[in-house]
Each structure stands twice: as C-alpha cells, then as structure tokens.
C-alpha cells in the first residue's frame, strides 16, 4: 500500500500533521507544536510547457466531441427537447 506521503507530497503531509499537533496543543496535550520547527525541503520547480497549436486543436476537438459537452457544438440535447 502506498503511503500518504507518496500520494500527497511532503507539504500536504506537513499541513495535516501540523493541524493535528496544533489541535493537541489547543487541548493542552502538548506544550508546543513540534511541527512549527520543521523546515520543508525545497520542491524543484519545473518550467511550464505550453501545448503546440496542433496539440491544442486536437485537445479541443476531442473535448468538444465528448458526451460531457452535448451542447458544445450548438446542437440541442435530446433529453432537453423532451422536457
């Protein structure tokens, strides 16, 4: 089974853990929140890449033909006509 750290990443895991420890501090179960002293590792920043014009056209055509967008091409949905 994959751990929560692998699924959410270190910062999301830190937020959850810090919140739990903060609640314990509010309930006076802890003298301090140890998560306040944690310094998260720097996340590598990746340069964003844009789609090429052809990739964008292909993606839009594919999305417009999908059944989630029945009226995207200006066509009435059969279910709407009967109501």
N, C-alpha and C positions, 0 to 999 in steps of 0.2 A: 504494500500500500504506500502511495506517495504521501510525504509529509506535507503539512500546511505550509511550511517554509518554502518548499519547492513550488507549490501552486501559487502562493500569494507574493512571494518575494520577501526580502528582509524588512523593508519599510512597513509593509502591511502587517507582517507578523509583529513588528515592534509596536505598532499602533494598538493592536489587540492586547498584547501583553501589558503595555503601559497603561491602558484603560483599566484592565483587571487589577493591576497593582495600585493604581490611583484609587479605585473603589475600596480596596483593602486599607489604604491609608486613611480615607474618609471614615471608615468604620473603626479606625484606631487599632487595626490589627498589625499595622506596620508603623515604625517611627518615621520612615521616609520612603519615597518611591525609588527603588534602586534603578528603575528604567530611566530615570532622569539623568543618570550619569553615563548612559550608553551613547557612544558616538557611532552612528551608522556608517558602513563603508560607502564610499562614493560609487554611484552607479555609472557605468560607462555610457557616454552619450553617443548615440548613433545619428549620423546625418540622415535627415529625412529624404527619401527619394520620391519624386513625383512620377505618376504614370506618363507614358508617352501618349501622344494624341491617339494613336491607333488602339492602345490598351484602354484608354478612357472610352472611346467609341464602342469597343467590344463589350466593356463592362456595362455601359448604359443600355446597349441593345439587349444584352442578356437580362438585365434587371427589368426593363420595360415589358419583356415578353413573359415574365414570371407571373403566376396566378395571384401573387400577393397584391399586384397592382392592376386589377382588372380594368380600371377606367383610365389608365395612364395614356392610352392612345386615343382617347376621346370616344371609346366605344361604351355603350351602356351595358351594365352587368345584367344578365338575365334575371338574377334574383331581385334586383331593384325594380324591374319592369312589372313584376307580378304583385308587388306590394302597393 
